[in-house]
Amino acid sequence: MGIDPGLRRLALGTLLGAYPGPVPPDWAVDLVAEGLAGHTLFGTNVHDPAQIAASTATLRAARSDVLVAIDEEGGDVTRLAHATGSPYPGNAALGAVDDPALTRQVYAAIGGDLAALGITVDLAPTVDVNTADENPVIGTRSFGANPARVSVHSAAAVAGLQSAGVAACAKHFPGHGATMADSHYELPTVEVSPAVLRERDLPPFAAVVDAGVQAIMTAHIRVPALTGDAPATFSRAVLVDLLRREYGFTGTVVTDALEMKGAVLAAGGVAPAAVLALAAGADLLCIGAEVDADLVEQVAAGIVAAIGDGRLERARVEEAAGRAAALAAWTRAAGTPATAPDPELGYAAARRAVRVEGDVAGLGRPLVVQLHAASTIAEGRVPWGLGPHLDGLEEIRVVAAETDAASLRGLAGARPIVLVGRHLHRLPGGVDLVDALAAAHPVAVVEMGWPGRWRPTGVRAYVTTHGASHANGRAAAEALGLTG
């Protein structure tokens, strides 16, 4: 006996799929026509603006109210500029500048870029308060470690995005900023009381609700005092009691990708995770990046089966699909901005975020050394560093733990060394290399990751950019006088 067509369409209306490559395959388009809420675009779907616009037009031709979502945070997390790095600084830089009007401008520009390509939902901003310096997955994606400052900028970011007709999706509720693990790989635990959450992690979510945010994304984190052993994505105490009843959110609750280990391991698979998330109060389920027609059908069939055996109430799924449809209706009514964004806005903003400790004068034509640093899944393999902005200077790339300070000094000769890193103090061998170089050579350090408490000893200058976007790299090169 086949799946009930009406129930299948209902289940599809709660799902955000994805597809491989720059052209939507027939199955991805057919699923939209059959009721799939929409698709999320990733770097593999992005080649150039004309191609993206053609893809979104193809999806919209299948159903005019399809949702087209993307993770375009600016800064270190970009899909549109994954080949070059974002022309906008990310949240940490905007928080460092601390000009809410600028944050609104930058996010309005990002929204304008997306709207021009037919993208209707931005899975941004990240509104987590990054209270853990060593947080492996948030870091520069956060506006800062102060809840009040993060709240102000989160509201400004939402206002900016939505002024461009693109729905904002604030993330990751109830707050991923205190975690020491990456939920792409495991289920992080935040062992604090609800009172601490309300004081430290939740104020930015209250601020974006007040700002009219259209969507909020769940976190695959465990808060035992609220969620027990399950992630927040599967917790009615978090999604209904806290988010809807206490904080008054009436928009669409979107899950983080259900393929992430923080969710799929807790549920036993993507389809079971979808059922648990819907039962907990989620509305729009982001399946993930590695999606094909079979997986979408498995998830839809799992939802239908759960309705049939009583694990899910049909009314709950209808409510969820209705909220996803309401989100699509908002994006259609919002329209698109009348003016194109200023292409220099992000670079000007990045310059304001650079902080220099020490003296960068007289570096001349140094040897630039970039230390290899791995990227998170959220960031992806996006180019970073000073390389594109150097005026004919020699740049080499090395692995800190495999590099001898004496050999670098020999290569530099009489030239100073500019050492460029991300979370440099976390890199195996990173601190030892800086110390050994600075003890016998003029060195300037550029930190393009989260600027924690560590400071190198003996260096001429320590420069923090608060991010590693293309804009941040240019701003750092300019601050060091390396752009000619």
N, C-alpha and C positions, 0 to 999 in steps of 0.2 A: 504494500500500500504506500503510495507516494505522499510527499509532504503536502499539506493543505496550502493551496496557492495564496489564500488570503492571509494566513498566518505567516507564510514565508515572506510576503511583502511587508507585513508588519515588522517582522524581525529585521529584515534588511534596512528598514527605516531607522534603526538604531545604530547602524554600523558605518564607520569610516574605513574604507579600504585603502589600498595602494596598488601600484602596478609597476613593473620594471620598464626602464627605457624612456626615451624622449617622446614616444607616440603612444597614446592610450590604446592598448590592444582591444580587439573586438569584445572580449569577455568583460573587460572593465567598463566599456560603454554600454553593453547590454545590461549589466547589473544595475547601472544607473537608471536605465529605462524601466527596469523591473522593480525599482523602489529603493535601491541602495542610497543611503543618505548622502554619501559623497566619497571623495578620495583625498588622501594627504599626499602632497608632493614632497619628494626628497631630492637630494643632490643628483641622483641617477636620472631623475625626470627633467633636469634643467640643463639645457645647452645654451640657449640664447633667448632674448626676449620674444622674438617673433615666433619661435618654436613653442614657448610656454603659452603665449596667447592663442596659438592654434590649438594646443592641447585643451586648454580650458574651454575654448569655443566648441570643440568636439564634444566634450562632456556636457556642456550646456545645451547642445542640440539634442542630446538624448533626453534631458529633462531640465527645464529652465531654472528650477530651484535647487539644483545640485549644489552641495557644499564643496568648495575646493579650499583645502586647508594647507598650511605650511608652517614650519618652525623657522620663522624669520625674526630672530631676536636682535639683530645687529650685533656688533662686537664679535665674540668668538663663535657664536652659533648663527650661521648663515647658510641658506640653501641657494638663494639667488646668486650669491657671489662666492660659491664654494670653490671656484677655480682660481680666484684671485685674492679673496679676503674681502670683508665687508667695507664699504665706504663710510660706514657709520661706527662710532665707538659704541661699546656695549654699556650695560647698566652700571658697572662699577665705575667707569669713567664719568658717566652722567651724574652718579651720586657724589663723586669727588668734586665735580664742578659745583654741584648743589644749586642749580638754577632750574626750578621747576618749569619755567617758561621754555627753556632750551630743551628739556626732556620732552615736553609736549611737541615742540617743533620737530625734533628728530623722529619721534614716533609718527607724527603726521606725515613726514616725508617717507618713512618706511611704508606706511599705509598707502600713500599715493603710488609708490612703486608697485605694490601688490595689486591695488585696484586697477591700475593700467593694464595689468596682465590677466585680469579676470579671476584673481584669487580673492576669496570672500572671507576667510577666517584666518587670523594669525594666531598660532599657538604660542602667544606671548602677551604680555611681558612676564618674565620670571619675577615674582614678588616675594620670594623667600628672603628672610633676613639671615645673612651669612654669618652666624655667630661662631662657627667653627673655622678657624683659619685654615685648617688642613682638610676642609671639605673637598672631596675629590670630584664632585660632579656639579656643584653650584659655583662657588668662587666668583669669578668676574661676571657671571651672569646675574649677580645680585647688585642692587643699588647700594648695599652696605650692611653694616652690622648694627645700626641703630634703628629700632622699629619705627620711630617717628619719621626719620628721614626717608626710610624705605616706603613708608605709607604715602608721604607727599608725592614722591616720584612715581610710585605705582599708579596713583590716581591720575597724574599728569600723562603718563604713558598711555593709559586706557583712553583718556580724552583725546589724545592725539591720534591714535590709531582709528578710533571710531569716528572722528571728524572726517576721515578720508573714506568712510563708508565700508570699512573693513572691521568685522567683529573681532574684539579682543578676547583672548582666553587666558586669564591670569592663572599662574601655576606656582607651586604644586601644593594643593591644600591637603592637610593643615599646616604645611611648612617643612621644607626639605633642608633648611639652612643649617641645622645643628647636626647633620648626619656625618658620620665618618666612613660610610660605605656608599657605593654607587648602586642604585636600584636597578640599573641595567644588568647587573651581575648577581645581585643577592638582595635579600630583604633587610634593609637597614632598620635599626631600632632606635627610637628616641625615648629614653627612659625619664620622662618628666611628668609632672602633674598637669591636669587641665588648667590650673591656675597659671602655671609657667607659660603654657602655650598661649593663653589669653593675653598675657603681658608681653611676651617676646615674639611669638610667631604669627599670631592672628591679626594684629592691628592692620597690616597692609591689605588683608582680605576684606576687613571691614571697610577700609578706604575705597577699594575698587567696587565693592557692592554699592556704596554711596555714590560712586562716580558713574554707575549705570553699566558696569561691565556685562557683556552679553553672555559670557561663558567663563567657567572656572574649571581647571583641570585638577584631578585627584593625584595624590602622591602614593606611590607604592612603598610606603614606609609603615612600620609598626609602631604604634604608640600604646603600649600595654594598658595604660590607665583608661584608654578610650576604646581601643580596637581589640584587646586581648592578643591572641597569637596571629591574627589576620592583618593584612595591610589595610590602610585607610580606604583604599578603593573598594573593599568588600565590607565596609562598616556603616551600618545605618546610623549608629551613634555619631559618626563623623559627617556623613553626607546629608542626613535628614535632621537629626536632633540639633547638631551644631551649625552646619552651614545654612540650612533652610529655616529652621525654627528660631535659632538664637540670633543668627546674623541676617536673616531676612532675605536671602538670595532667592530670586524667582526665575533666573535664567536657566541656561543649559549646563548641566554637569557633564564634563567630558573626562573620560579616563585617559591616563597616560597609556602608552602602548601596552596592550595586553600580552604581547610576545616577550616583554621584559621579564627577566628572571624573578624580580621582586613580586610579580603577579603570577606568572605561569607556574612557578614552583609551588607557590602557596595553594594553587587551585588544581593542579594536575593536568594542565593543558589550556589552550587558548579558549576553546568552547566552554569548558567549565568555568573559566575566569569570567567570560561574558555573562553567564547566568548569575554568578555571584555578584558581579558589579551591578547588573540590573536590579537584582533583589535588594541591594543595599541602597539604591536610589540614584545610580548613574543613569544618564539619558543617552549619551552619544559615546559609543565604544570605539576607541582608536585601536584597530587590530595591530598595527605596526608597519614596518617597512618591507618585511619579507612576506608578501601576500600574493596569492594566486586565486584563481576561481574556486579551486577545490577547498581552500581554507575558508573563504567567505561562505561557501555552501555548508561546510561543517559547522561553522559558528551559528549560522542561521538555523540549521537543523537542530543544533543543541538548544537554542532558545525555544524553538517550537516544541521540542520534546519536553522541556521543563514546564512549559505552559500546560502540556497535556497531562503530565503526572503531578501537577500541583506545586512544584518547586517555585514556579513563577505565576503570579496572577496576571491574567490577560490585561486587566485594567492598568497594571503597573507598566507593562510593555507599551500599551497605548499611550499612557502618559509620557513615557520616555520618547517615543516616536513623535508625539505631538510637540514636545519641547525642541527636538531636533528640527522639525518643520518650522517652528516659530523662529528659530535662529536663522534658517534659510530665508524666511519671509522678511526678517529685519534687514538682512544683507541686500535683498532685492529692492527694498524701499529706501535704503540709505543713499543710493546713488554713488557717483564717483566725483573726486575733487576736480575743480575747474582749472587749477594751475598745476604745472609740473613742479616737482621738488627742486630746490637749489642744489646742484651737484656738489657744491663746495661746503654745504652746511655741516656734514659729518666731519670733514677735515678740520674746520674751524672749531668744532666742539672738542675734537680729540686734542687739539693744541692746548685748550684750557684745562685739560685733565692731567697734563704732564707735570710731575713733581720732581725737582732736582735737589738732591742733598749733596753738598760739596761743590766743586768747581769744574765746569765743563769747558772753560776757555782754553784755547791753545792746544786742542787735541790734534790739530793739523790733519794729516791723512793717515789715520790709524789702520791697523789690521783689525778687521771686524770678525769676531769668532762667535758663531751661533751654536749653542749647545742643544743637541737633540732632546726633544721632550715628546713623549707620547700624547696622543689626543684621546679624549673621551669619545664614547659613541655619540653623545649629544653634539659634540663639536664636529666630529668627522675629520677627514684629512684635508684641512684647509691650509693653504700657504700662510706663513706668518714670518715676522722678523723685519729687519731693516733692508734686506737685499734689494727690493724693487726701487728703493729711494736713495741709494748710494750713488754718488757722482763719480763713477769709475774706480771706486775703492776696492781693494782686495777683500773678499769675504770667504771664509772657510767654515765648514760645518763639521762638528766633531761630537763624539760621545764622551761625556765628562769622565766616566770611569775608565775609558780606554785611552785617555790623552795625558801625555807627560808635559808638565809645566815648562820644563827646560826646553823641550822641542818647540813649544809655542813661542817662548821668548826668543829662541834662535831664529824662527821664521819671521818674527816681528822686527828683529834687529833694533834700530833706533826708534822705530815707530811705537807710539802707545798702543795698547790693546783695548778695544771695546768688546766686552763680553755680553752677549745677549741671551737671555734665558726666559723660561716660563717656570715659575715655582722652583727657582734655581736651587734653593736650599733643600728641596726634596729629592733632587736628582742624585743617584748614587755617585759619589765622588765629586759632586758639584762644589760643596763648601771647601773641601780640601784643595781643589784646583784653583778657586778664587784666592784662597789664602796664600798658596804657593806662588801664584803669579804676582799678587800685589806686594809680596815681601821683597821683590827684587825688580819690579817693573811698574811703570805708570799704567794704571788700569781704571777704566770706567765700566760700571756694570749697569745694564739695562734690564729691568725686571718687567716682563710683559704679562705675568700672571697676577694672582691675587696678592696684593702687597701686605704680607703678614708682619710679624714683629721682628723677624730676622733682618739683620743688617750686616753686610760684609765688613771686614776690618782691613784697614790699610789702603783702601781704594781712593782714587782722586774724586770720584763722583758716583753716586747711586741714583739712577733715574727710574722712576716708576711711571708706567703708562696707563695702568688700570685696565689692560686688555691687550689683545694681540691682533686686532683687526688691521686691514690695510690702512685705515685712517690712523690708528694708533702708531703703526710703524712709521708712517710719514712724519707724524708729530714728533716722535722720538728722534728721528734722523735730523729734523730741523733744529730741535733743541740742542743737539750735539754739534751742530754746524757742519753736518756731513753731506748736505744736499747741494753744495756748490754755491 
